[in-house]
């Protein structure tokens, strides 16, 4: 996994329904040494696309209304300012907000509104000997008011906190990771990039993709960004034209019946997955733009559903199968003979979607 940040080890404590990311620099043996012999504790190895996304898009993780810095910059924070402040001083962004607390919890909380005076602050937890976990099934297992709960766990106890929405929970957990590990997280983030410079392996990341022209006798790399954009637009239009003839019906050069089984072996297809399970799987693998999967529709067995994450929300988009002739997301304007063509098209073109398809949800969890 030299150049893939997303592969992640998770510590899963089934008996209390919580889990956390094991940071890339942590010793797995030290984690295992903290497990009790009579508890059901496990390690999972799966994708987490949001693990370092806050270094790329910090404002997605630290919204203005939760940042104290925003009051000092005329009500708005700056992307580069957050990163530079952290890199220069390892200072975690100061955030604030309301959380539901169960019994005695960690951090500091104010008993005087938003006051930060020492006399109004009460101590919660020291992060040097505690870890932050995401709570699974918070309502069912712990009676939490929402499902967006997290846990500050110390060796002898765990303190539950609950946010009102996913963005708020993500903000708090990210800030706690930065506060606990500081610059070590940034070193983990840039390490694969440093290895790429000396590794003979070809990177398969999105940044390594280049535009190619195969129209002549020899292929060539398109270095001009304007030319590359023009080719991408023409390619997108050609997909629409090649799927239909002048009357809008399927081309006679193609089979009149789509290949209904070709998608079954694709890693992004999850078969008869329930809507709730699709939501849970995408949440597990990181609520960042472009995380997606395809599954069978529960309400109509002949259709499919595209589950796609955008702005921390999961959208469910019906894939039409117009009389078993083609698949489409835009009422037949752009048509595809199979789901693989559909996915590949929307990985290159946003089309009617809120964002391109970037990261597929992998079913593998070891």
Order of alpha helices (4+ residues) and beta strands (2+ residues): beta-beta-alpha-beta-alpha-alpha-alpha-beta-beta-beta-beta-alpha-beta-beta-alpha-alpha-beta-beta-alpha-alpha-beta-beta-beta-beta-alpha-beta
